[in-house]
């Protein structure tokens, strides 16, 4: 312990912030890091070429804003240094603390003498340049395949999480916030007020930090009030409570041995001793964690730091508690049993106000901590970094005072974290049935409107699942948005919706009735179902909501044994359907979302390959793009004289991938189909009949009567025979040869059902008795 060659110390810290008036003058990341490293050397020795040329190791923290083939090598070349170890380290907010700790351990073991940890992001410059359509004169952007991979550059999440669009920190940290609030017996309003007050402290610290990106120190009221400039990102966090990655900031820390520090002329009052720390992690996939109101990995790393400090967290005079979102420092303060009113949680200013240079914030925090401790000799400082999604945790205790005990090279407390963890609930991604909310959030679009709710749930036997709450489910969204009462524990039901996604509804499961439909109408007359696309103002163009309704209508049609034939038409006289509602699509994409299509396809039909009941398309006008694809998915097409058909997608840079490019050649032959597909040209009803995909052309006044007459002719036949016939045609075309189809047709499900049905016996009996058959459809 007394050998200064083996005592690790921080001797130099350097930061650099770049805010050019002209974006073209912005420094690229390697240039920013070079400045930060020179500042760190100068901080330690008063010169910029002393410790940098003694480095045994340089570790560069995971960089996102610019792609270099080998960023650490480019940086070393820029500085004209050549350390033996040049490492492109890893991603994760705890990474800077871990790298400082690892360097300290290596020094204590005599493996190295001097190391530098450096990182940077220039996302602000990149974003501004993109917005201004400006080419930055930086090192040419490396190709993805040629770029070095940083460790931990991807976070493992479940297939269901990806399917529901829960992939980013802004969508995951709120799950901990809401679970923790419920555990602390707080209402969402009370939790929000605590977050705003805490963030006020971070903002005030940032205002005093010369290296902070934002220095205007908003108060708790401003931080907490949701406005156009402070819109919700994910409930319950508005923009001012979320990390701000749009910065140009670099930071560097130099760690060396006490002996080398003295030999280099570092003043004693600049030396910061590294006492020790701890690290532990939660399972990478957040759905595989035991709970969301606490983290045993966080708990154990913080408790170890308290133990190193002498068993009392109040001995920490300075704190930096990681602050990407309020829940992290709120949880940490409770584990430490400290109040933010007596112990400021930050020396740097937090990721919302100081700036959130992605993986590198804790490098800046370390710099701020070194300055703070130098100004308060003898105090203990706690650096707590966190990475992933409450995933990886690392603490480090530092001081101007030498530690009592030697640095422990084994800083992992993973075993303790595992031992104190509760059993992880069984995850059932296909669950449907009664379900209670374990935790939740709401995702918002860029315009401040709700995209969807996300709920983690417990099923009837305690299993865990995950579902969404649709934005149009006002009753369920109201439960999630209730500021006076946590939704944790709220009961409801999960079902798989028409888009193949689990959806939660508060209270009893609510089935939609035809009167609930806004974009489609359905009428039933005996064994006939008539479906009308009801969006005449947009030429019956379809939004996801319209597709959802149509999918449900055809689901019901498929399941109802009393409904044998369907007719599909459009409202008004101008259009059957103009296809996808491109205006709505553009609006959705502007909010960062991708429009959904039901798992059964456009209008609930184009990807439905198991429906053996016939559908007649009564095309009453334009059938363009997706509208034509819907008609092609029907079994028969009756067209009004003024109807027209086209697949114009190539004219707007798209392709008819809802089945049009596949069905049309099968129905009229490749060459005929190509004449439409490759030109996007419009085909009249008369030409369509000549080409063979339209059954009949009639006047507008006769359209529905003709379609109903055709439906009546079909209904007069045995529905079991009709379904078997349609299935044989459909499946037969899929067989490898006519011979195979002939051999297999009697084994198809609908054929076998026909042979076992009452209809199979009724037909011959009625014929023999010279009476009309009475079909049962079973």
Beta strands, then each sheet from edge to edge (+ up, - down):
strand 1: 8-17
strand 2: 57-60
strand 3: 85-88
strand 4: 114-122
strand 5: 232-234
strand 6: 237-238
strand 7: 248-257
strand 8: 272-281
strand 9: 316-321
strand 10: 380-387
strand 11: 392-399
strand 12: 433-444
strand 13: 450-458
strand 14: 464-470
strand 15: 491-496
strand 16: 502-506
strand 17: 520-525
strand 18: 528-533
strand 19: 565-570
strand 20: 575-577
strand 21: 614-619
strand 22: 622-624
strand 23: 636-640
strand 24: 644-646
strand 25: 683-684
strand 26: 696-698
sheet 1: 3+ 2+ 4+ 7- 1+ 8- 11+ 10- 9-
sheet 2: 5+ 6-
sheet 3: 14+ 13- 12+ 15- 16+
sheet 4: 17+ 18- 19- 21- 23- 26-
sheet 5: 20+ 22+ 24+ 25-
end
